[in-house]
Amino acid sequence: MTKANIDEKEFDLLLVLFFEKIALVAKEEYSSFMKEANSLILDKSDIPFIALALKARADGIWSDDSDFLKQNKIKIYTTKEMIDFCNL
């Protein structure tokens, strides 16, 4: 909430909106994209996120982690961009 400069009510609304669309995905479903993801991002802990985005052909990833911005295959949306997108 601090980074996004939003209050608890706005945060709760964002959570409700996003949890309506979130699904858990088993690693086996995106493991074939791990090698490509590894070549795209330096922070090894971020590899699964890139791999899943590649597998899902996602429009992007929501993150304020600057490491994601160092690759150019997956669009990265900041919290501010997401708030603007949701018209909050």
C-alpha positions as a printed Julia matrix, in Angstrom:
88×3 Matrix{Float64}:
   0.0     0.0     0.0
   2.89    2.32    0.75
   4.57    1.79   -2.61
   1.3     2.25   -4.46
   0.22    5.17   -2.28
  -3.19    3.6    -1.71
  -5.25    3.09    1.42
  -6.47   -0.22    2.86
  -9.87    0.06    1.17
  -8.29    0.47   -2.27
  -5.89   -2.39   -1.54
  -8.73   -4.69   -0.5
 -10.62   -3.83   -3.68
  -7.55   -4.66   -5.78
  -7.2    -8.01   -4.02
 -10.82   -8.9    -4.67
 -10.5    -7.98   -8.34
  -7.31   -9.93   -8.88
  -8.21  -13.01   -6.84
 -11.24  -13.45   -9.07
  -8.8   -14.09  -11.91
  -5.95  -15.95  -10.18
  -5.42  -19.67  -10.71
  -2.72  -21.94   -9.28
  -0.56  -23.66  -11.9
   1.58  -26.74  -11.28
   5.26  -26.36  -12.16
   4.99  -29.3   -14.56
   2.69  -27.22  -16.73
   5.33  -24.56  -17.44
   8.59  -26.43  -16.85
   9.29  -26.68  -20.59
   9.67  -22.86  -20.61
  12.2   -22.71  -17.75
  15.26  -22.81  -20.03
  14.03  -19.89  -22.13
  13.05  -17.97  -19.0
  16.52  -18.58  -17.55
  18.04  -16.89  -20.6
  15.83  -13.83  -20.16
  16.25  -12.85  -16.52
  19.21  -12.54  -14.15
  17.44  -13.12  -10.83
  17.03  -16.9   -10.74
  14.13  -16.66   -8.27
  12.13  -14.88  -11.0
  12.55  -17.64  -13.59
   9.28  -19.44  -12.74
   7.29  -16.23  -13.19
   8.78  -15.6   -16.64
   8.34  -19.27  -17.6
   4.68  -19.25  -16.63
   4.08  -15.99  -18.49
   5.69  -17.51  -21.59
   3.63  -20.69  -21.3
   0.39  -18.77  -20.78
   1.24  -16.25  -23.51
   0.37  -13.68  -20.86
  -0.11  -10.02  -21.69
   2.37   -9.25  -18.92
   3.47   -9.57  -15.33
   2.55   -7.25  -12.48
   5.69   -6.41  -10.53
   7.68   -3.54   -9.13
  10.83   -5.69   -9.19
  13.32   -3.84  -11.4
  14.97   -7.13  -12.44
  11.94   -7.9   -14.59
  12.5    -4.69  -16.54
  15.9    -5.93  -17.74
  14.24   -8.36  -20.14
  12.09   -7.39  -23.12
  10.07  -10.5   -23.95
   7.31  -10.09  -21.35
   5.62   -6.75  -20.64
   5.98   -5.69  -17.01
   3.23   -3.64  -15.36
   4.06   -1.66  -12.23
   1.63   -1.25   -9.36
   0.99    2.32  -10.46
   0.13    1.12  -13.97
  -2.23   -1.49  -12.53
  -3.96    1.09  -10.34
  -4.35    3.38  -13.33
  -5.68    0.46  -15.38
  -8.29   -0.28  -12.7
  -9.23    3.42  -12.54
  -8.6     3.63   -8.79
